Amino acid sequence: MLLCATIFSFYSCKKSSNSGTNPGTTSQVSMHLTDDPANYDHVYLDIQQVAVTMSGSSAVTLTPIRQGIYDILQFKNGLDVLLLKTDIPAGSVSQIRLVLGNNNSVVVSGVSYPLSTPSAQESGVKLNLNQTFVAGGAYDIWIDFDAGKSILKTGNGAYKLKPVIRAYSTTTLGKIKGYVLPLNAYATVYAINGTDTASAIPDAADGFFAINGLAAATYQVWINPGIIILQPYSLPNVQVVYGVETNIGTITLHN
């Protein structure tokens, strides 16, 4: 589902339907964009709007601080970018929709391919978030785009976008981090809990990885190297607790 760094200039957020709200009935919400990485050169998303619907209320349509194209592969391993910061009506979130424009693309081995996203353009990518905003409170929400699962190669060599996005907040933020060596292992790290799997690709410079937005549970960490001379590595019974960074240290893969 759902819902991290190049520095962008931050401008005032434009709100289409909640100007003049009473601070006693609203909450301040900061939304950040982050990414579960994938083996592409770039993934460009054209983000036009974010629509938030509270239970019993009409949708609040919000315009990002910087409306337009983001290279989401820049926001991985715990990095993010502030998408918007604004006041919305207090209450329980029933739906978040990320509305994309037409200029979405993926770059593979130096070649750019357009990404077709008809459903996202028309009604927005729907996200679930179990969160209640209290009046006068301040909250951080992350919209986590899974590039690896969202981009599909078609039979004719083209690429299409079927967004897999999740959203999480500071109250539902579990994290596993660590390092994978050697640096040329081209590894992927998976956190597995039953049928739920999240992943990260270690940084090429130092091997660091981070998987954010995990539910509080027990996970198996599986590290799969990208070269056949190295063996996979499994670490069972990794405990994740909300609000705590679970550091598994440095894992060195061997042949």
N, C-alpha and C positions, 0 to 999 in steps of 0.2 A: 504494500500500500504505500497512498499517500503520499503529501506532506512532508557546505558546508562547502590559500583563499585570496583571490584578487580583491583589492580594495576598491569599492565603488563610492562615489560621492552620494551623500544622503540628502535628499530634499524632503520637504514636507509632504506627507501622505495626503492624497486627494481622496475624499470620501463622497460617494454619490448619494448616500441615503441616510447618513447619521450625523449630519452637521447640526450644531446647536443642541446636542444632547446634554442631559443633566448629569453631572459627575456622580450624583448620588444613586443613579440608576444604571451606570455603565461600568465596564471594566476596561483596563488598558491591556491590549494584546499586541505582542510582538511576534511576527511570524518569520521564520528563518527557512531558507531553502538549503537542503543538503542532499547527498547522493550516496547510494550504494554503487560502487564503481563497476566498470566493465572494460573489456579489452578493445576499446575503440580509441582513435586519436582525439576526437571531440564529439560531444553530443550537445547540440544547440536546441534549446527550448524557447519558444516565443510566448512568454507569459504576459497575458493582457489584463486579467482580472482575477480576484479571489472573492467568491461569494460565500458568506457565512450565514447559516440559518439557525436561529435559536428556537427552542421548543416554544410553540405558541406565538411566534413572531414571524414577520415576513423577512425575506433574505436581505442582508446588508451587503451591497456590492462595493468592493474596495479595489482601488487602483494601486498597484505596487509603487514603491518609491522610485524605482527605475523600470518603467514599463518597456517590455521588449525582449531581446534575446539574451539568454544566459547560457554559458558553457558549463553545464552542470558537473562535468568531470573535474572541475577545479575545486569542488566542494565535497571532498571525500576524507575518510579517516578522521572524523571529528570536526572538520572545517565546515563552515556554513557562510551564508550571506543573508543580511537582513532584507527580507522581501517587503515587509510593511510594518508600521507601528501606528496603532490607532485605538480609539475607544469604540466599543461595541456594546449593545445592550447586555446587561447581566443576565445570567441564566444558564441552562444546560444546552450544549451544542447538539443539534440534531443532524447537521450536515455541513461539510465544507466542500466547495467545488473550485477546482483550479481550471480556469478558462484559458485555453491556448489559442494563439493566432495561427497564421498560415506558414510562417517562416521557420519551420522546424527541420533540422537536418542532422545527419551523422557523417563523420569523416572516418573512413576506413582505409588504412595504408595510404594516406595522403589524398584519397579521392572522396569528394563530397557527394552524398546522396540525399535527396529530399525524403522527408518522412511524412506519410499521409496520416492525418489524425481527424477524420470526419466527425466522430462522435464527440471528441474533446472540444472541437471548434463550436459545435452546435449547443451543447448543454453543459460542458465542463466535466472534468474528471472528478468523480465523487469520492470523498474520503470520510472514514469514520473516526471519531475521536470521542472517547468517553471522558468528558471534562465538563465541570460546572464552573462558570465564572461568577465570583461573588462581587457585588457592587463595591466599587472603590479598590478592588484588587488589581494586581499587575501580573501578567502571565506570559510565558514564552512557549510558543508552539513551533515544532519543526515539521516541515513537509519534506518527506524523504522519498526521493525518486529512485527506483531500482532500475538503473539503465540496462543491466544484464538481462532482466526478465521482460523489459518493456519494448525492446527493439527486436523485430522479427525479420529474418531474411526470406524473401519470397522466392518462388521457383524460377523467376526470370531475372534474378540477380539484384532486384530492387529491395528496399527496406521500408518497413512500415512500423508505425508507433502504436502499440497497444499498452497504454500507460499502466504500470503497477506502482502505486504510490501509497504510502502510509503516513499517518500523522501521529505524533506523540508530544507530550509536554514534560515539564520538569517533574510533575508528579508521577509520570509513567516512564521515567527514563532510567533504564538499566544499561550498563555498558561493560563490554569486554575489550581490553586492549593488550598490546604486547608487541613483540618484535619477531620477525622471521628471517633467519639467515640460512644459506648465503643469499646475498642480494640478487644474484642471477638465477635464483630458483624459479622466478616467474610464478609464484605460488598464489593460490586463492585460499582464504580462510573462511570457514563456515562455522556458524553457531547453530546447532541443531537441537530442537526441543520437539519431539514427536514429529508432526508433519510440518512444523514451522521452521523455516530456515532463513537466516540472514547471512550476508557475506561481506567480505572486504578484500581488497587487493593491497598488500603491503607496499609502502612507499619505496620507489626504486633507489632513493638516496640513502636511507638508513634502515629500511625494513619495518618501519612502524606501521601498525594497523590499529583501527578502532572500529568497533561495531556498536552503534548507538541505538536507542529506542527499543531495547529488548525488554520483554515482560519479565517480572520476577519469577524465576524458575531455575531448574537445573538443566544445564546444557552439555552436550558433547561438542568440543571444539575439534574440527577436522581440518587439517591443512593439506591441501592437494598441490604438489609441485607441478610446474608446467613443463618440466624436462624429465625424461624417462629414467635418467641415471639416479634420480633421488627418490626416496621412498616417502609415501604419505605418512602423516603423523596424526595420532588420535589422542586427545586428552579428555577423559570422561569426568562427569560429576563436577562441572564448573558451576558454582553457585552465583546467581545474579540477584542482587537486591536493589530495589529502587533507590536512587540517589547515591549509589556507591559505584566507584570505578573498580571493576574486577580486573586486576593486572596479572596476567599469566606469565609475565617475564619474557625471556628470550628463548625461542625455540629454534634449534639448529637442525636442519634436515640433513640426513646422511644417505649415502648410496648403499 
